[in-house]
Amino acid sequence: PRQQVGLPITPDIAGGRYTLALTAPTRLTLGTVNVVSTVPDVGGDEDAITHRLDWRFGEHITLVGYDINTTTLDAGERVIVDLYWRTDALLDERYKMLVYALGDFNPQTETPLWGQHDTEPRDWTFPTNQWRTDVLIQDRKGFDIYDYTPPGDYQIGVVVYGLVDGQRLLITGADGNPLGDMATLTTVTVE
């Protein structure tokens, strides 16, 4: 006979990987689950944000600003971008944040892409549907510029899109002007 059992996951449970097991009459491992804490330390110091933006993504998400570890690097080196987000409403949807480097046509990817980091916020640990309103969320995105990248200038940009439907959110600048569905944060130089 089949029996369905509910397993309550309370908000105070620590995040991490848990093993599900049946223990009667003998132990049988059923699988593992990854529990995401709903109360992680996500903030940053808003006054310390180097590049202030206040761009709006969709109706409720604001990219307050960003920091970047370098604007000059060699091919194969790592770019680290800290994005600082805020929402003014609880979100039902889960979104992914993509940070990328674009340049001239890349024959290996057959696109202008020269590196990227594409995950839910905080490397899958803090989905947007768990965000609280008016809380600053620091989201670090690190990626390597491809090791075969030729010298030149590359735009570092950002996209936010639906995890399920892939629909990109439209971006509005702090001045109220539309920026499209992808926007350049800064330019880096590969030497």
MARSEDREN-997932 format. One record per residue (C-alpha): residue in three letters; x, y, z. Coordinates in steps of 0.2 Angstrom, whole numbers, padded with zeros to 4 digits, always signed. Each point is the difference from the previous one (the first is absolute). Layout:
N
ALAXYZ
...
% end
This chain:
191
PRO+0000+0000+0000
ARG+0005+0018-0004
GLN+0001+0012+0015
GLN+0003+0019-0002
VAL+0009+0009+0014
GLY+0001+0018+0003
LEU+0017+0007+0006
PRO-0001+0018+0007
ILE+0014+0011-0003
THR-0001+0014+0012
PRO+0008+0017-0003
ASP+0013-0002+0014
ILE+0008-0015-0008
ALA+0018+0003-0005
GLY+0004+0000-0018
GLY+0010-0015-0007
ARG-0001-0017-0008
TYR-0011-0013+0009
THR-0002-0019-0003
LEU-0018-0006+0000
ALA-0001-0018+0007
LEU-0013-0013+0005
THR+0006-0008+0016
ALA-0013-0013+0004
PRO+0003-0015+0000
THR+0017+0003-0008
ARG+0008+0016-0006
LEU-0003+0004-0018
THR+0007+0016-0008
LEU-0013+0009-0011
GLY+0011+0014-0006
THR+0006+0017+0005
VAL-0007+0017+0000
ASN+0008+0017+0000
VAL-0009+0012+0013
VAL+0003+0018-0003
SER-0001+0011+0015
THR-0013+0014-0001
VAL+0010+0011+0012
PRO+0018+0001-0007
ASP+0012+0014+0003
VAL-0003+0009-0017
GLY+0003+0018+0003
GLY+0014+0011-0004
ASP+0004+0018+0005
GLU-0010+0011-0012
ASP+0011+0015+0003
ALA+0016-0010-0006
ILE-0008-0004-0017
THR+0013+0006-0012
HIS-0012+0002-0015
ARG-0017+0006+0004
LEU-0014-0004-0013
ASP-0018-0001+0006
TRP-0005-0009-0016
ARG-0017-0008+0001
PHE-0002-0018-0007
GLY-0019-0004-0003
GLU-0012+0008+0012
HIS+0008-0004+0017
ILE+0019-0004-0001
THR+0013+0014+0002
LEU+0018-0002-0004
VAL+0007+0012+0013
GLY+0017-0001-0007
TYR+0016-0010-0002
ASP+0018-0002+0004
ILE+0013-0009-0012
ASN+0017-0006+0005
THR+0009+0006-0015
THR-0002+0009-0017
THR+0017-0006-0007
LEU+0005-0018-0001
ASP+0008-0014-0010
ALA-0009-0014-0010
GLY-0005-0014+0012
GLU-0001+0012+0015
ARG-0015+0001+0011
VAL-0013+0014+0000
ILE-0010+0002+0017
VAL-0015+0011+0000
ASP-0010+0003+0015
LEU-0018+0005-0004
TYR-0011+0008+0013
TRP-0018-0003-0002
ARG-0016+0005+0009
THR-0019-0004-0002
ASP-0014+0011+0005
ALA-0013-0014+0000
LEU+0000-0019+0003
LEU+0004-0010-0015
ASP-0009-0015-0006
GLU+0012-0004-0014
ARG+0018-0006+0000
TYR+0012+0009-0010
LYS+0018-0003-0006
MET+0013+0013-0001
LEU+0012-0001-0015
VAL+0016+0010+0000
TYR+0010-0001-0016
ALA+0015+0007-0010
LEU-0004+0005-0018
GLY+0011+0005-0014
ASP+0003-0003-0018
PHE-0006-0017-0007
ASN+0007-0015+0008
PRO+0002-0014-0012
GLN+0001-0013+0013
THR-0017+0004+0008
GLU-0007+0007-0017
THR-0006+0015+0010
PRO+0008+0016+0007
LEU+0001-0008+0017
TRP+0018-0001+0009
GLY-0005-0006+0017
GLN-0015-0001+0012
HIS-0008-0005+0017
ASP-0018-0005-0001
THR-0009-0006+0016
GLU-0014+0005+0012
PRO+0006+0013+0013
ARG+0014-0005+0011
ASP+0005-0015-0010
TRP-0017-0009+0002
THR-0002+0003+0019
PHE-0012+0015+0000
PRO-0014-0001-0013
THR-0009+0016-0004
ASN-0016-0008+0007
GLN+0008+0000+0017
TRP+0005+0018+0000
ARG-0007+0012+0013
THR-0005+0018-0005
ASP+0012+0014+0003
VAL+0015-0011+0004
LEU+0017+0003-0009
ILE+0006-0016-0008
GLN+0018-0002-0005
ASP+0001-0013-0014
ARG+0018-0004-0005
LYS+0003-0006-0018
GLY+0017-0006-0005
PHE+0006-0007-0017
ASP+0015-0002-0010
ILE+0003+0009-0016
TYR+0003-0014-0012
ASP+0019-0004-0001
TYR+0000+0003-0019
THR-0008+0017+0001
PRO+0010+0012-0011
PRO+0006+0017+0007
GLY-0014+0014-0001
ASP-0014+0008+0009
TYR-0015-0011+0006
GLN-0017+0006+0007
ILE-0005-0008+0017
GLY-0019+0000+0000
VAL-0014-0008+0010
VAL-0017-0008-0005
VAL-0014-0006+0012
TYR-0011-0014-0007
GLY-0013-0012+0006
LEU+0006-0017+0006
VAL-0015-0009-0007
ASP-0005+0010-0016
GLY+0017+0008-0004
GLN-0009+0017-0003
ARG+0012+0014+0003
LEU-0005+0015+0011
LEU+0000+0017-0008
ILE+0012+0012+0008
THR-0004+0019+0003
GLY+0015+0011+0005
ALA+0000+0012+0015
ASP-0006+0014-0011
GLY-0015-0010-0006
ASN+0006-0004-0017
PRO-0001-0018-0007
LEU+0016-0009-0002
GLY-0007-0016-0008
ASP+0002-0017+0007
MET+0018-0001+0002
ALA+0011+0015+0006
THR+0019+0004+0001
LEU+0007+0003+0017
THR+0018+0004-0005
THR+0014-0004-0012
VAL+0015-0010+0004
THR+0016-0001-0010
VAL+0009-0016-0004
GLU+0018+0003-0002
% end
